[in-house]
């Protein structure tokens, strides 16, 4: 029987309890147990302790016969351990078109709509069929840090392949997540290609 418990119940199992039963683990074999878990969206990102307990019946002890002819009752054993589990990590972004300048600069708002902060955020327009960066323009904008709920703007000098219709435009957002890993997220927006600004 394997069970676990997180400090202050910050992580809880979903759809089952925090206990799993395994019928038999033979010599040299392993058994995997899995749990679906959730934590509150307002839980502060960080490292938390997970207490684990493994309780089992030792087969060798179970088969030991005492002088009185009864089975020895010292078969149940317990192993206690602990591990660290990290809460936090990636987040989500939303990109919206705001306006187009007479010079052809398109302005977009970039929002952190996830539950974690994002550091060193950069938005880029990769090479694609429907949109190109005009001469002298950059295909990347450094946005800095965006906490959850924050937004900022980014400008790109764009030229559409054709005018007068909705064209998909792909963005790449790279950022450092709260667990220190560099992440890349793709986002596709449908953008009207107009010869006038609005």
JOQUIVEN-V537108 format. One line per field, one symbol per residue. ss: DSSP state (H for helix, E for strand, L for the rest). A space follows every 10 residues. Layout:
# JOQUIVEN-V537108
ss->???
This chain:
# JOQUIVEN-V537108
ss->LEEEEEHHHL EEELLLLLEE LLLLLLLLLL LLLLLLEEEL LLLLLEEEEE EEEEEEELHH HHLLELLLLL ELLLLEEEEE EEEEEEELLL LLEEEEEEEE LLLLEEEEEE EELLLLLEEE EEEELLLLLL EEELLLLLLE EEEEEELLLL EEEEEEEEEE LLLLEEEEEE EEEEEELLLL LEEEEEEEEE EEELLLLL
